[in-house]
């Protein structure tokens, strides 16, 4: 089993959502343990804190379908800045 537990999750969508939740927590200065547990509150003095720290899923270029384990993607056509899903 992976230390963070992500690679053993069953659906690609669940793995994606878990990674995004961790990234959002880190950008907010929260504590993310090695096992993936998120704790604490927003800490503006943390080294990892970013002003743009709220994830907007509609700005992602693609998303995994909710019930598809084969990796089918939903394309968010017209996403203006695909690499910047943060607001």
BAPARO-118671 format. One line per 3 residues: for each residue x, y, z of N, C-alpha, C. Coordinates in nm, 2 decimals. Example, Ala and Ser with C-alpha at 12.3 -4.5 7.8 and 13.67 -1.06 7.14 Angstrom:
2
1.32 -0.57 0.78 1.23 -0.45 0.78 1.32 -0.33 0.78 | 1.28 -0.22 0.71 1.37 -0.11 0.71 1.29 0.00 0.79
//
This chain:
87
0.08 -0.12 0.00 0.00 0.00 0.00 0.09 0.12 0.00 | 0.05 0.22 -0.08 0.12 0.35 -0.08 0.10 0.42 0.05 | 0.21 0.50 0.08 0.21 0.57 0.21 0.09 0.67 0.22
0.05 0.73 0.11 -0.06 0.83 0.11 -0.19 0.77 0.08 | -0.19 0.64 0.04 -0.32 0.57 0.02 -0.39 0.60 -0.11 | -0.34 0.69 -0.19 -0.41 0.74 -0.31 -0.41 0.63 -0.42
-0.30 0.57 -0.44 -0.29 0.47 -0.55 -0.37 0.35 -0.53 | -0.42 0.32 -0.41 -0.50 0.20 -0.39 -0.65 0.23 -0.39 | -0.69 0.36 -0.41 -0.83 0.39 -0.42 -0.88 0.33 -0.55
-1.01 0.29 -0.55 -1.07 0.21 -0.66 -1.10 0.29 -0.79 | -1.15 0.41 -0.78 -1.19 0.48 -0.90 -1.09 0.59 -0.93 | -1.06 0.62 -1.06 -0.97 0.73 -1.09 -1.03 0.86 -1.05
-1.16 0.88 -1.05 -1.22 1.00 -1.00 -1.20 1.02 -0.86 | -1.20 0.92 -0.78 -1.18 0.93 -0.63 -1.03 0.96 -0.61 | -0.94 0.91 -0.69 -0.80 0.94 -0.68 -0.78 1.09 -0.71
-0.84 1.13 -0.82 -0.83 1.27 -0.86 -0.88 1.37 -0.75 | -1.00 1.34 -0.70 -1.06 1.42 -0.60 -0.97 1.43 -0.47 | -0.91 1.31 -0.44 -0.83 1.31 -0.32 -0.70 1.39 -0.34
-0.64 1.38 -0.45 -0.52 1.47 -0.48 -0.56 1.61 -0.48 | -0.67 1.65 -0.54 -0.71 1.79 -0.54 -0.74 1.84 -0.40 | -0.80 1.76 -0.32 -0.83 1.80 -0.18 -0.71 1.83 -0.10
-0.61 1.74 -0.12 -0.48 1.76 -0.06 -0.41 1.89 -0.11 | -0.41 1.91 -0.24 -0.35 2.04 -0.29 -0.42 2.16 -0.24 | -0.55 2.16 -0.23 -0.63 2.27 -0.18 -0.59 2.30 -0.03
-0.58 2.19 0.05 -0.55 2.21 0.19 -0.41 2.26 0.21 | -0.31 2.22 0.12 -0.18 2.27 0.13 -0.17 2.42 0.10 | -0.24 2.46 -0.01 -0.25 2.60 -0.05 -0.31 2.69 0.06
-0.39 2.63 0.14 -0.46 2.70 0.25 -0.37 2.70 0.38 | -0.26 2.64 0.37 -0.17 2.63 0.49 -0.21 2.53 0.59 | -0.30 2.44 0.56 -0.34 2.34 0.65 -0.24 2.23 0.66
-0.24 2.15 0.76 -0.15 2.04 0.78 -0.20 1.91 0.70 | -0.11 1.86 0.62 -0.14 1.74 0.55 -0.04 1.63 0.59 | -0.09 1.53 0.66 0.00 1.43 0.72 0.05 1.34 0.60
0.15 1.26 0.63 0.20 1.16 0.53 0.10 1.07 0.48 | 0.01 1.03 0.57 -0.10 0.93 0.54 -0.22 1.00 0.47 | -0.21 1.13 0.44 -0.31 1.20 0.37 -0.42 1.27 0.46
-0.41 1.25 0.59 -0.50 1.32 0.68 -0.48 1.47 0.68 | -0.59 1.54 0.66 -0.59 1.69 0.66 -0.64 1.74 0.79 | -0.56 1.83 0.85 -0.61 1.89 0.98 -0.57 2.03 0.99
-0.63 2.10 1.09 -0.60 2.24 1.11 -0.69 2.33 1.03 | -0.66 2.46 1.04 -0.75 2.56 0.97 -0.65 2.64 0.88 | -0.71 2.74 0.81 -0.63 2.82 0.72 -0.53 2.89 0.80
-0.40 2.88 0.75 -0.29 2.95 0.82 -0.22 3.03 0.72 | -0.24 3.16 0.72 -0.18 3.26 0.62 -0.03 3.27 0.65 | 0.02 3.23 0.76 0.17 3.24 0.78 0.25 3.11 0.74
0.18 3.01 0.69 0.24 2.89 0.65 0.32 2.91 0.52 | 0.43 2.84 0.50 0.51 2.85 0.38 0.43 2.81 0.26 | 0.35 2.72 0.27 0.27 2.67 0.16 0.15 2.75 0.13
0.11 2.85 0.21 -0.01 2.93 0.19 0.00 3.00 0.06 | -0.11 3.01 -0.02 -0.13 3.08 -0.14 -0.26 3.16 -0.13 | -0.25 3.29 -0.18 -0.37 3.37 -0.18 -0.48 3.31 -0.26
-0.45 3.25 -0.38 -0.55 3.18 -0.46 -0.55 3.03 -0.41 | -0.64 3.00 -0.32 -0.64 2.87 -0.25 -0.77 2.79 -0.26 | -0.86 2.84 -0.33 -0.99 2.76 -0.35 -1.00 2.70 -0.48
-1.02 2.58 -0.49 -1.02 2.50 -0.62 -1.16 2.52 -0.68 | -1.16 2.56 -0.81 -1.28 2.57 -0.89 -1.28 2.46 -0.99 | -1.35 2.35 -0.97 -1.35 2.23 -1.05 -1.40 2.26 -1.20
-1.47 2.37 -1.22 -1.52 2.40 -1.35 -1.40 2.46 -1.44 | -1.29 2.50 -1.37 -1.18 2.55 -1.45 -1.07 2.44 -1.48 | -1.10 2.32 -1.44 -1.01 2.21 -1.47 -1.03 2.17 -1.62
-0.93 2.14 -1.70 -0.95 2.10 -1.84 -1.03 1.97 -1.86 | -1.01 1.88 -1.77 -1.09 1.75 -1.77 -1.12 1.70 -1.63 | -1.22 1.62 -1.62 -1.26 1.56 -1.50 -1.30 1.41 -1.53
-1.27 1.32 -1.44 -1.31 1.19 -1.45 -1.46 1.18 -1.43 | -1.53 1.09 -1.50 -1.67 1.07 -1.48 -1.70 1.00 -1.35 | -1.81 1.03 -1.29 -1.84 0.99 -1.15 -1.84 0.84 -1.13
-1.89 0.76 -1.23 -1.91 0.62 -1.20 -1.83 0.53 -1.30 | -1.74 0.59 -1.37 -1.66 0.52 -1.47 -1.52 0.48 -1.42 | -1.50 0.35 -1.41 -1.37 0.30 -1.36 -1.27 0.28 -1.47
-1.31 0.31 -1.60 -1.23 0.29 -1.71 -1.15 0.41 -1.75 | -1.17 0.52 -1.68 -1.09 0.64 -1.70 -1.15 0.74 -1.80 | -1.28 0.72 -1.83 -1.35 0.81 -1.92 -1.34 0.95 -1.87
-1.31 1.05 -1.95 -1.30 1.19 -1.91 -1.41 1.27 -1.96 | -1.45 1.38 -1.89 -1.54 1.48 -1.93 -1.45 1.60 -1.97 | -1.46 1.65 -2.09 -1.38 1.76 -2.14 -1.46 1.89 -2.11
-1.39 1.98 -2.04 -1.45 2.11 -2.01 -1.40 2.21 -2.12 | -1.47 2.20 -2.23 -1.43 2.28 -2.35 -1.44 2.43 -2.31 | -1.35 2.50 -2.37 -1.36 2.65 -2.35 -1.30 2.70 -2.22
-1.23 2.61 -2.15 -1.16 2.65 -2.02 -1.05 2.75 -2.07 | -1.05 2.87 -2.02 -0.96 2.97 -2.07 -0.82 2.95 -2.03 | -0.79 2.92 -1.90 -0.66 2.89 -1.85 -0.66 2.76 -1.78
-0.63 2.66 -1.86 -0.64 2.52 -1.81 -0.55 2.49 -1.69 | -0.44 2.56 -1.68 -0.34 2.53 -1.57 -0.37 2.61 -1.44 | -0.48 2.69 -1.44 -0.51 2.77 -1.32 -0.65 2.75 -1.27
-0.67 2.64 -1.20 -0.80 2.61 -1.15 -0.83 2.68 -1.02 | -0.74 2.76 -0.97 -0.75 2.82 -0.84 -0.81 2.96 -0.84 | -0.89 2.99 -0.74 -0.95 3.13 -0.73 -0.94 3.17 -0.59
//
